[in-house]
Amino acid sequence: MARLLHDRKFLNLIKCVHVDEVHNVYTSGTQKHGHPAFRPAWGSLSEVRAILSKTTSWQALSATMPSHIFKCVTEKLSLASNRLVIRVSTNRPNIIYATHPLVGSINNFRNLDCLIPRPFHPPMRLQKVIVFHDNKTEANNAARYLNS
């Protein structure tokens, strides 16, 4: 891809750029607290924008854009002030957000016991739940615990 960005004929063919998870421009592509960017390429999208035609359309998508991240992305990508911004809430009638304080360590999977009713006897059905983990190993261990 880097070689193609020096090919003017190729660049003129690009009419539209869609960037998903654009919040990474801020979260991964910028230096913070004296630490270098985790994924500096995200912070370099402005350079790609600069070498493309001014008529190339850009679409920046994210479900994680608090105002400080929105401001950073807008500035870094030099998005026009007359841009179209669509904000849609993730709130849905069939979703309930909840936080659960952890007891002990994050690896204490007994913290997930609240997800399974006691007593539980198949063919009882469980409520659908999404639990976020930081890595695959932790998610696998949690699933193993819940399945047991």
C-alpha positions in Angstrom: 0.0 0.0 0.0 2.8 2.4 0.9 4.2 2.1 -2.7 0.8 2.8 -4.2 0.6 6.0 -2.3 3.4 7.4 -4.5 1.6 6.4 -7.7 -0.4 9.5 -8.9 -2.4 7.4 -11.4 -3.5 5.1 -8.6 -4.3 8.0 -6.2 -6.5 9.7 -8.9 -8.7 6.5 -8.9 -9.5 6.8 -5.2 -12.9 8.6 -5.0 -13.9 7.8 -1.4 -12.2 6.6 1.8 -14.2 4.9 4.6 -12.4 4.7 7.9 -14.1 2.5 10.5 -13.1 2.7 14.2 -11.7 6.2 13.5 -11.5 6.8 17.2 -8.2 5.0 17.0 -6.7 8.2 15.5 -6.8 9.4 19.1 -6.7 6.3 21.2 -3.9 4.5 19.3 -2.4 7.1 16.9 -1.4 9.9 19.2 1.2 10.3 21.9 -0.3 10.4 25.4 1.2 11.0 28.8 4.8 10.9 27.4 4.3 7.5 25.8 4.6 7.1 22.0 1.6 6.2 19.9 0.7 2.5 20.2 -0.3 2.4 16.4 1.3 5.4 14.8 -0.3 4.6 11.4 -3.6 5.8 12.8 -2.1 9.2 13.5 -0.8 9.3 9.9 -4.2 9.2 8.2 -3.9 13.0 7.8 -0.8 12.4 5.6 -2.9 10.0 3.4 -5.6 12.6 3.2 -3.1 15.3 2.2 -1.8 13.3 -0.8 -5.3 12.4 -2.1 -7.4 14.6 -4.4 -9.3 17.4 -2.6 -12.4 15.9 -4.2 -11.9 12.5 -2.5 -14.8 12.0 0.0 -14.0 10.8 3.5 -16.3 8.9 5.9 -15.2 8.5 9.5 -17.1 5.9 11.5 -17.0 5.1 15.2 -19.3 4.2 18.1 -16.8 5.6 20.5 -16.5 9.4 20.0 -16.8 11.5 23.1 -16.3 15.2 22.4 -12.5 15.2 23.0 -12.0 12.3 20.6 -14.3 13.8 18.0 -12.3 17.1 18.2 -9.0 15.2 17.7 -10.3 13.2 14.8 -11.8 16.4 13.2 -8.6 18.3 13.5 -6.2 15.4 12.5 -8.2 14.6 9.4 -9.0 18.2 8.6 -12.6 17.5 8.2 -14.7 20.3 6.7 -16.8 22.4 9.1 -19.8 21.8 6.9 -19.5 18.0 7.4 -22.5 15.8 8.0 -22.5 14.3 11.5 -24.9 11.6 12.4 -25.2 10.7 16.1 -27.4 7.8 17.0 -27.7 6.4 20.5 -26.8 2.8 21.2 -29.7 2.7 23.6 -32.2 0.1 22.6 -35.3 -1.1 24.3 -33.9 -4.7 24.6 -30.6 -3.6 26.1 -29.8 -2.8 29.7 -26.3 -1.5 30.7 -24.9 -2.7 34.0 -21.7 -2.6 35.8 -20.7 -5.0 38.5 -18.0 -4.3 41.0 -15.2 -6.9 41.1 -14.3 -8.7 44.2 -10.6 -9.4 44.3 -8.8 -9.8 41.0 -10.2 -9.5 37.5 -9.3 -13.2 37.1 -11.7 -14.1 40.0 -14.4 -15.6 37.7 -16.7 -16.0 40.7 -17.5 -12.4 39.9 -19.5 -13.8 36.9 -21.7 -16.0 39.1 -24.4 -13.3 39.0 -25.0 -14.2 35.3 -26.4 -17.7 36.1 -29.5 -18.1 38.2 -29.3 -20.4 41.2 -30.5 -23.1 41.0 -30.0 -23.6 37.3 -31.5 -26.6 35.6 -31.6 -27.2 31.9 -33.9 -26.7 29.9 -34.0 -23.3 31.7 -32.8 -20.5 29.4 -30.2 -17.9 30.3 -30.6 -14.2 29.5 -28.3 -13.0 26.7 -25.3 -11.1 28.1 -22.2 -9.6 26.7 -19.1 -9.6 28.9 -16.1 -7.7 27.6 -12.5 -9.0 28.3 -9.1 -7.6 27.5 -7.8 -10.6 25.7 -8.7 -14.0 24.2 -7.1 -16.0 27.0 -9.2 -14.2 29.7 -12.4 -14.6 27.6 -11.7 -18.3 27.1 -11.0 -18.8 30.9 -14.2 -17.0 31.7 -16.2 -19.1 29.3 -14.7 -22.3 30.7 -15.7 -21.2 34.2 -19.2 -20.3 33.2 -19.7 -23.5 31.2 -18.6 -25.6 34.2 
